[in-house]
């Protein structure tokens, strides 16, 4: 399974949620590879708690590979290299969890045919080793988004490889509108992909939305608020539901809703079972939501397929 994680804006929780998704898939026994294609801000190593990788990946990461400076990008075994105390011993039954980081000083770059071929070749080689490949893309209509749209088009070489898109957005008016524009706008993913040879309906069927940092007015976190604030919050939530539905981001297109979570907001790291049950610093609802997202990623019923 090839998965692209995209968002129109930064700060949506795309990178930290997709990293937690990779972790959850690995816990379930899948061999997982995470590619940091966030060319403008390649920070996945921080989320996986791999501080030494930034120095190691100065000129050996995905930027260098795609631009032809190295024959193979740096690979990092997360279980073996992480400094996250809970992950120092690989959990029983877990699959591989490997990070391909971006270059420390890399940035956005214009992509062409040579980059597309390198991208497709890398993915085809990785799919022989891994069950799930997650590609974290730069925010917005970036060169990274264009690169993978081209690579998965009929001319790019990956058109026969099943792939899915997760579009991340926060639960605000601005983020809902931005996610709709990224997907359905005149320069959005569907129109751009169609121009590259994608079947628009097939591409649309491969897209689902992830709502991140969603406050629940009925959760214990907000149970202490007064009647006026509670009424206002529920009114805002209902208005956002209508806006999302009107813009094509309604419940039928949503694959996951990740609660507002202090651990993700303040530390942007992997949430472990110990964080939930032993330390009790993470919300069990967040843990369940991340696990559900991992299960739904490969459940065809959530993608309109049999």
VEXLOLO-821576 format. One line per 3 residues: number of its first residue (from 1); for each residue x, y, z of C-alpha. Coordinates in Angstrom, 3 decimals. Layout:
REM residues N
NUM) X:Y:Z ~ ...
REM end
This chain:
REM residues 306
1) 0.000:0.000:0.000 ~ 1.374:3.387:-1.069 ~ -0.012:6.327:0.931
4) 0.475:10.049:0.329 ~ -0.058:12.455:3.229 ~ -0.922:15.954:2.042
7) -2.289:19.230:3.420 ~ -2.855:22.707:2.056 ~ -1.462:24.459:5.109
10) 1.338:23.853:7.570 ~ 0.380:23.159:11.161 ~ -2.363:20.682:10.291
13) -0.767:17.829:12.199 ~ -0.034:16.031:8.935 ~ 3.544:14.976:9.698
16) 3.048:13.997:13.323 ~ -0.202:12.136:12.608 ~ 1.200:10.289:9.585
19) 4.279:9.314:11.652 ~ 1.972:7.948:14.352 ~ 0.052:6.160:11.600
22) 3.290:4.504:10.461 ~ 4.009:3.484:14.049 ~ 0.522:2.009:14.497
25) 0.813:0.049:11.239 ~ 4.171:-1.349:12.398 ~ 2.678:-2.319:15.773
28) 0.035:-4.291:13.858 ~ 2.794:-6.319:12.205 ~ 3.210:-4.522:8.876
31) 6.647:-3.630:7.543 ~ 6.467:0.142:7.146 ~ 8.657:2.683:5.353
34) 8.174:6.418:5.950 ~ 9.499:8.819:3.288 ~ 9.979:12.463:4.298
37) 9.034:14.328:1.117 ~ 8.314:17.503:3.088 ~ 11.127:19.135:1.143
40) 10.780:22.578:2.712 ~ 10.779:21.275:6.292 ~ 12.030:17.674:6.585
43) 11.409:17.127:10.307 ~ 10.200:13.508:10.478 ~ 13.411:12.498:12.267
46) 12.377:14.705:15.185 ~ 8.932:13.096:15.426 ~ 10.550:9.644:15.536
49) 13.027:10.979:18.139 ~ 16.129:10.484:15.990 ~ 18.235:13.588:16.748
52) 21.467:12.273:15.211 ~ 19.801:11.651:11.865 ~ 19.670:15.368:10.999
55) 23.469:15.517:10.979 ~ 23.822:12.220:9.160 ~ 21.309:13.269:6.495
58) 22.915:16.600:5.596 ~ 23.783:15.362:2.093 ~ 22.540:11.758:1.962
61) 18.756:12.038:2.298 ~ 15.910:12.058:-0.194 ~ 16.825:15.476:-1.599
64) 20.281:14.177:-2.573 ~ 18.842:10.962:-3.998 ~ 16.169:12.636:-6.128
67) 18.679:15.171:-7.428 ~ 21.128:12.417:-8.356 ~ 23.864:13.190:-5.823
70) 23.699:9.732:-4.200 ~ 22.689:6.367:-5.567 ~ 20.647:5.393:-2.510
73) 19.034:7.608:0.143 ~ 19.869:7.175:3.802 ~ 17.766:4.549:5.601
76) 17.200:4.591:9.351 ~ 15.874:1.679:11.413 ~ 13.603:3.525:13.848
79) 13.438:0.675:16.371 ~ 17.235:0.456:16.529 ~ 18.060:4.175:16.474
82) 15.267:6.030:18.273 ~ 15.929:7.747:21.586 ~ 12.260:7.404:22.558
85) 12.500:5.470:25.826 ~ 9.386:3.376:25.111 ~ 10.688:2.156:21.751
88) 14.190:1.054:22.642 ~ 13.024:-2.541:22.596 ~ 11.047:-3.474:19.507
91) 7.555:-4.621:20.573 ~ 6.764:-8.292:20.104 ~ 4.974:-8.986:16.848
94) 5.757:-5.610:15.329 ~ 6.927:-5.118:11.769 ~ 9.867:-3.119:10.495
97) 9.734:0.666:10.848 ~ 12.176:2.478:8.581 ~ 12.598:6.195:7.910
100) 14.027:7.709:4.739 ~ 14.731:11.290:5.866 ~ 15.057:14.431:3.819
103) 18.359:16.291:3.750 ~ 18.937:18.528:6.764 ~ 19.511:21.628:4.640
106) 17.294:20.615:1.776 ~ 14.540:22.813:0.403 ~ 11.880:22.907:-2.287
109) 13.214:22.300:-5.793 ~ 11.695:22.228:-9.254 ~ 11.069:18.642:-10.350
112) 11.366:17.225:-13.839 ~ 11.364:13.937:-15.708 ~ 14.592:12.703:-14.123
115) 13.206:13.273:-10.596 ~ 9.993:11.450:-11.515 ~ 11.955:8.416:-12.736
118) 14.073:8.372:-9.572 ~ 10.956:8.623:-7.406 ~ 9.191:5.797:-9.249
121) 12.285:3.593:-9.178 ~ 12.678:4.084:-5.419 ~ 9.041:3.262:-4.689
124) 9.112:0.152:-6.878 ~ 12.169:-1.126:-5.014 ~ 10.689:-0.327:-1.609
127) 7.418:-2.116:-2.346 ~ 9.359:-5.386:-2.581 ~ 10.386:-4.943:1.056
130) 7.521:-3.128:2.761 ~ 3.799:-3.654:3.202 ~ 3.043:0.041:3.715
133) 4.905:3.047:2.275 ~ 3.855:6.430:3.665 ~ 5.055:9.550:1.845
136) 4.772:12.774:3.846 ~ 4.471:15.640:1.345 ~ 5.197:19.342:1.602
139) 2.180:21.517:2.414 ~ 0.146:23.052:-0.391 ~ 0.414:22.634:-4.151
142) 4.119:21.931:-3.841 ~ 6.719:20.435:-6.145 ~ 6.523:17.307:-3.993
145) 2.803:16.932:-4.726 ~ 3.394:17.436:-8.448 ~ 6.236:14.908:-8.333
148) 4.148:12.073:-6.923 ~ 1.146:12.904:-9.103 ~ 3.426:12.608:-12.103
151) 5.062:9.421:-10.793 ~ 1.663:7.728:-10.302 ~ 0.338:8.819:-13.701
154) 0.399:6.493:-16.725 ~ 3.645:8.086:-17.923 ~ 5.326:7.928:-14.515
157) 5.582:4.182:-13.990 ~ 3.545:3.760:-10.788 ~ 0.061:3.901:-12.303
160) -0.600:0.209:-11.655 ~ 0.479:0.425:-8.040 ~ -2.468:0.919:-5.674
163) -2.100:4.227:-3.859 ~ -4.210:6.328:-1.540 ~ -4.240:9.964:-0.446
166) -4.867:11.311:3.042 ~ -5.657:15.036:3.089 ~ -5.126:16.514:6.556
169) -6.841:19.584:7.940 ~ -7.532:21.096:11.324 ~ -11.126:21.577:12.399
172) -11.402:25.290:11.560 ~ -13.134:27.220:8.778 ~ -9.830:28.255:7.227
175) -8.417:24.729:7.185 ~ -11.600:23.123:5.841 ~ -11.706:25.656:3.001
178) -7.986:25.189:2.293 ~ -8.262:21.385:2.177 ~ -11.186:21.660:-0.241
181) -9.182:24.007:-2.460 ~ -6.165:21.694:-2.425 ~ -8.350:18.778:-3.494
184) -11.067:20.221:-5.697 ~ -9.781:23.670:-6.713 ~ -8.807:24.687:-10.269
187) -5.127:24.026:-9.437 ~ -5.844:21.247:-6.977 ~ -4.866:17.601:-6.875
190) -7.736:16.334:-9.024 ~ -7.332:18.870:-11.817 ~ -3.542:18.638:-11.831
193) -3.664:14.844:-11.752 ~ -6.167:14.746:-14.604 ~ -3.849:16.958:-16.645
196) -1.064:14.435:-16.083 ~ -3.204:11.557:-17.327 ~ -4.966:10.348:-14.165
199) -8.577:9.240:-14.385 ~ -10.302:11.922:-12.317 ~ -12.905:9.583:-10.818
202) -10.311:6.971:-9.872 ~ -8.109:9.616:-8.282 ~ -11.087:11.049:-6.387
205) -11.872:7.589:-5.061 ~ -8.337:7.343:-3.665 ~ -8.701:10.486:-1.519
208) -9.952:10.624:2.067 ~ -9.791:13.363:4.675 ~ -8.305:13.327:8.160
211) -9.586:15.876:10.655 ~ -6.841:16.705:13.134 ~ -6.913:18.489:16.507
214) -10.705:18.201:16.751 ~ -12.143:19.425:20.085 ~ -15.101:17.439:21.404
217) -17.529:19.646:23.365 ~ -18.746:16.569:25.260 ~ -15.291:15.339:26.313
220) -14.087:15.631:29.938 ~ -11.626:18.301:28.788 ~ -14.487:20.714:28.163
223) -16.977:19.445:30.739 ~ -16.265:22.372:33.067 ~ -17.271:25.121:30.622
226) -20.358:27.194:31.276 ~ -23.639:26.868:29.366 ~ -22.931:29.855:27.107
229) -19.533:28.565:26.018 ~ -20.856:25.027:25.516 ~ -23.691:26.326:23.330
232) -21.214:28.383:21.302 ~ -18.873:25.411:20.841 ~ -21.641:23.092:19.673
235) -22.884:25.788:17.299 ~ -19.385:26.154:15.820 ~ -19.062:22.396:15.460
238) -22.391:22.152:13.631 ~ -21.444:25.028:11.326 ~ -18.152:23.313:10.491
241) -19.949:20.048:9.741 ~ -22.145:21.887:7.236 ~ -19.186:23.692:5.687
244) -17.246:20.443:5.355 ~ -20.240:18.724:3.751 ~ -20.781:21.611:1.321
247) -17.097:21.587:0.308 ~ -16.917:17.824:-0.244 ~ -15.186:17.029:3.054
250) -18.207:15.584:4.843 ~ -18.423:12.425:6.914 ~ -18.603:10.105:3.902
253) -15.211:11.379:2.761 ~ -13.635:11.429:6.215 ~ -11.548:8.438:7.242
256) -10.457:9.623:10.693 ~ -11.007:12.291:13.310 ~ -8.034:12.818:15.629
259) -8.977:14.549:18.915 ~ -7.283:17.670:20.178 ~ -4.339:16.111:22.021
262) -1.866:18.012:24.269 ~ 0.917:15.469:23.689 ~ 0.728:15.991:19.917
265) 0.366:19.758:20.255 ~ 3.275:20.331:22.635 ~ 5.768:17.620:21.758
268) 4.856:16.407:18.241 ~ 6.036:12.857:18.822 ~ 4.852:9.274:18.752
271) 2.165:8.418:21.296 ~ 2.747:5.045:22.935 ~ 0.603:2.698:24.973
274) 2.656:3.725:28.026 ~ 1.684:7.375:27.468 ~ -1.955:6.363:27.693
277) -2.067:3.696:30.395 ~ 1.056:4.081:32.530 ~ 1.786:7.816:32.507
280) -1.815:8.788:31.688 ~ -0.670:11.876:29.803 ~ -2.331:10.997:26.479
283) -6.049:10.602:25.861 ~ -7.212:7.007:25.204 ~ -9.479:8.426:22.498
286) -6.424:9.661:20.613 ~ -4.768:6.233:20.844 ~ -7.941:4.564:19.560
289) -8.351:7.110:16.754 ~ -4.789:6.512:15.528 ~ -5.303:2.745:15.697
292) -8.587:3.043:13.803 ~ -6.877:5.111:11.098 ~ -4.246:2.395:10.680
295) -6.960:-0.269:10.333 ~ -9.058:1.783:7.899 ~ -6.092:2.549:5.701
298) -6.192:-0.989:4.298 ~ -9.919:-1.663:4.795 ~ -11.427:-1.393:1.325
301) -14.905:-0.712:2.716 ~ -13.706:2.745:3.805 ~ -12.586:3.451:0.244
304) -15.740:2.491:-1.583 ~ -14.284:-0.825:-2.669 ~ -15.285:-4.442:-2.085
REM end
